[in-house]
Every structure is written in C-alpha cells, then in structure tokens.
Amino acid sequence: MSSQLTLIIAGVFAASAALTGLWRRLALADGLLDRPNARSSHSVPTPRGGGIAIVLTMSVALIALSVTGMIDTRLAIALGGGGAAVAIVGYVDDRRPVAFASRLAVHFAAAAWAVWWLGGLPPISVGTTIASLGWPGHFIAATGIVWTLNLFNFMDGIDGIAASEAVFVALAGGAISIAARDPTGFAACALAAACAGFLLWNWPPARIFMGDVGSGYVGFALAVLGLSATRAYGTAPWVWIILGGIFFVDATITLLRRVARR
C-alpha cells in the first residue's frame, strides 16, 4: 500500500504542476486575469483559475484511492461530488460574477451533500467528555465547511498564502490521521501534493492564482477531510482547527471587520 500511495502522490504532484503551467498559458491567451485593485497585494495583472489543476488531479486521486481500497468510497463521493459543485460555481464566477446568494446556495448544498455521505457529525471529544450534538451538530458541520471554503476564497489573492497553508494543514493533518490508523490521511496527503504542485507557480511573486474554482475547492476539501477524520478519533475537529488556527482567525477577523464597516 505504501508504494501505491507514493506513486499516487508523486503523480498528483507532477500532474498538478504541469496542468497549472498549461492553464497559465491558456489564461494569458484568454485574458483571464486578476487585475490589481486597492486591496490587492499584487501590482500587475496575474492569470487566475489555476486551481482547476488541483481540482482535476485531486479528483483523479480520489478515484484511484477509492478503487485501490485505500479510502472509504463514502469519502470519495462526499469530497468528489460536493467539491465538483463548489469548483463549477467557482469556475463560472471566475469567468463572470455569480450572485452571492446563488454561490452560497451551492456551497451549502455541497456541504450538506458531504455531511450526509459521511453520516453527519460524529460524537466529538470536549475535554474528558464525549459529546453527541445530534442534528444541530450536522448543521454546525455544514456551516463550518461553508465558512472554511469562503475563507480560502477570500485569501487566495495573496502570493502563496492559501496554497502553502493548504499544504501544511493537509500534510500535518494527514500524518496525524495516518498515525491514528485513519485512511482519511491518504486523501489528505494527495490534497497536499496537488496544492504543492500548484504552489510551484503561486510562490511569491505569484505567476498565477487559484481563482474561485480552486480556492473554494481547497477550503471545502480541508473541512471535509477534518469531518471525515472525526469518525476515527473524536479530537479531530480540534486538531484540524488548531493546524489552521492562525489562518482561520486572521481571515475571520478581517471579514468581520469588513462586515462591520459595510
């Protein structure tokens, strides 16, 4: 199994890097550019939508991991189906603006899909207590998924930040899951490889950005992986939240300040 996993991860990394480079050329030719504004960290128009490479390579990896029996088919369906919906609405939004309400509806539908396929939010560890939140827990899980994917979408325009954060959280969370004998870790490592391949092009100064198609998908995938890991060990939500803590808190506070200022 270790050799199969190594082969899949190496293939995902190489394919993601190659597809990102190809998409960059296509985006430049098509004029699909992220143009700087008052809130931008970049100063020149930069191609966007490169996250499609992450989506495609991760989708193939999920199929491979499922077919070889390395991950539960339910995880592949939860992440693959919901992730596809998030990526599609993100791709459309990259091409032309989609109404916020419409995007949010798709995000919640994708989150509900993932939560349903994973059997809802399992009992979680709160200190020395095992807490089962029931139906409210399922709603909290779906809301957490939507919040996470929008945080990554919000932070994508800064060179390397979203991709490097995703690599760290997925790789560390994956390692912890594998140590806990949770197959979720294999999918997490594949996501880290896909993001690392993209990061070769996104490292400062960024030559391409994820775009909504990739940033939303990555945030969705990380949240779903954290939920999946909770089925194996009840402390998983806290582990994944801590791993992304600085990123989540920074983006959340920034968003709340913007809301307060209207």
N, C-alpha and C positions, 0 to 999 in steps of 0.2 A: 504493500500500500504506500509506503514511503517513497518508492521510486515512481509510482504513478502520480502521487501528489507533486513531487518535484518536477516531473515532466509537464504536468498541467500548469503549475505556477510559472515555470520558465516560458512556456508557450504563451500564457496570458500576458506576461511582461513584454515579450518581444512583439507580439501582435498589437498590443496597445500602443507601444512606441511607434511602430510602423504605421498604424492606422491614424494616429494623431498627426504624424507628418504629412500623410496623404490628405487628411481633412484640411490641414492648414493651407495647402496649395489650392484646394478646391474653394475654401472660404475666401482666400485672397482673390481668386478669379471671379467669384460670385459677388464680391463686395459685402460679405457677411462679416462686418467689423464692429467691434465695441469702440465707439468713439468717445474720447475723454470729455468729462463734464466737470462741474465744480467739485463734485465729491469723488472723483476718480483718483487713483494712485498712479495711473499710467499717463503718459503725456502724448503718445502717438496712437492712432487707430490700430487696434490689435484684433486679429481674427478671433472669432468665438465659435462655440459649438463643438470644440474638440472633445468634450466629454462623451460624445457619441462613441468614441473608441472604447471608453470604459464600459459603456452600456453593452456594446456588441461583444466585447471579449469576455465580460463577466457573464453574460447570458449563455455563451457557449461553454464557459467553465461550469456553470450550474448544471447544464445538461450532462457534461462529462462526469462531474462529481456524483450526480444522481444515478446515471447509468452504471457506474462502477461500484455503486453502493456505499460510497464514502460519506454521503449526506442523506438525510431523510428526504424523500420525494416531496413531502409537505413543505419543507423549507424551500426547495427549488421552485415549487408552484407559488408559494407566498411571495417570495422575493422576485421571481421571474415575471409573474403576472402583474403584480402591483407596481413593480419597477418599470415595466414596459409602459403602463399607463402614465406614470409620472414623467418618464422620458419623452413620450409622444407629445404630451401637452407642453412640456418644456421646449421641445424642438419647434413646435408651432409658435410658441411665444418668442423664440429666438428670431424667427422669420418675420413675424408681425405680432404686435401686442394682443394678448388674450386678456379679457376682463378678469379682474381679481376674483370675483365671485365664482366664475367658471373654473379657474385654476384651483381654487380652494375646494370646490366640489369634487373635482377629480382627485385631489390629494387625499381628501377624507375617504372617498370611495376606495382608493388604493390601500389606504391604511386599514380600513375595515376588512378588505379582502385578505390582507396579510394576517391580521389578528384572528380572523375566522379560521384560516387554514392552519394556524399554529395553535388553535384551541384556546385562544384568549390569553389573558394574563394569569400565569400560574401563581400559586402561593409564593410570597417573597419573604425574605428574612429582614426583620426590623429589630435590630439588636438581638436579643435571645428569643424573640417571638417570631413565629411563622404566621404571617397574616395572609388571609384569603380575602380579596376585595370584591369578588363576585362580579356582577355586571358593571358596577362603577369602575372596577379595575380594567375592564375591557375598553371602556370609553377613555380612561386615562392613558392606556397603552396607545390607542389610535391617535389621541391628541398629541402625545409625545412624539410619535412618528412624524406627524404633520409639522410640528414645531421644529424638529431636527432637520427635516428636508428643507424647510424655509430658511433656517439659519445658514446652512451651507450655500443655498442660493444667494443669500444676502452677502456672504463673504467672498464669493468667487472672484470678484474683480480685483483682488489684491494679489500681486505676483506670488504664486507658490503656496499661499497660506491654506486654502481649502484642501488642496491635494496632499500637501505634506501632513496636515492634521489627520486626514483620512488614512494615510499610510501608517502613521503612528498608532492611531486608535485601533484600526483593523488588525495590524500586526500584533500589538500588545494584547488586545482582547482575544485574538485568535490563539495566541500562545497560552494564555490563561485557560481558555476553553479546552484546548488540546490536553493541557496538564490535568484538567478535570475530567478527561475522557469524554468530552462533548464534541461530536462531529461538526458542530457549528464552526469550530475553529478552522476547519479545512476551507469552508466557504469564505471565512474572514481573511485567510491568507491569500486566497485568489483575488479578493477585492483589493487587498493591499498591493498585489502585483500589478493589477490593472491600473490603479492610481499612480503607482511608481513609474510605469511606462509613460503615462501622460505627463508626469511631473518632469521628465527629461526636457519637455518642451515648454513647461509652465514655470520652471525655475527662474528667479529674477536674473535679468529682465525677461519677463514672460513673452514668448513668441506666439502664444495662443491661450485663450481662456476656455474653461469648461463650457460656459453658457448654461442656460437653464436646463438643457437636455441632460447635462452631466452632473451639475451641482445638486439639483433636486434628487436625481437618482442616487448619488453617493450618500446624501443625508438619509434618504429613505432606507438604503441598504444597511447602513450602520445601525439605525434604530431597530430594524427588523432582526438583524443579527443579535443585537442585545436582548431583544424579546425572546428569540429562539434559545439563547443561552440560559435564560431564566428557567426553562424547562429542565435543565440539567442541574443547576445549582441556584438556590434562592437569593444569593447575594449578587447575582449577575447584574441587575439593574444598577446597583451602586458602583460596581466595578467599571462598567462602561461609562457611566456618568462621570466618575472621577477621572477616567482616562481622557475624556474630552472636556473636563471641567473648565479650564481657562478659556477655551474657545467658546463653549456654550454660554458662560457667564458674560464674557465680553460682548458677544453678538446680541445676547438678550438685553443687556443694559442699554446698548446702543439703540436697538429697536424701540425699547420702551421710552427712551429719551426723545426719539423722533416722533413717536406717537403723542407724547405729552406736548411737544412743540407744534403738533399738527402739520 
